[in-house]
Amino acid sequence: MSVPTYRTPGGLPLGVQFVGPLGGEGVLLALAAQLEAERPWSHLEPPL
């Protein structure tokens, strides 16, 4: 999965790609939930 972990000075999101083992979607989703709890991103929108 790709998770927006940083924003450029212009406001564009930069992501990091995480991979897991076959069938490891639950681990990846749990990781994304933990990262979003620390640094929420769902309310951010890049400039148009």
Secondary structure, 3 states (H helix, E strand, C coil): CEEEEEECCCCCEEEEECCCCCCCHHHHHHHHHHHHHHCCCCCCCCCC
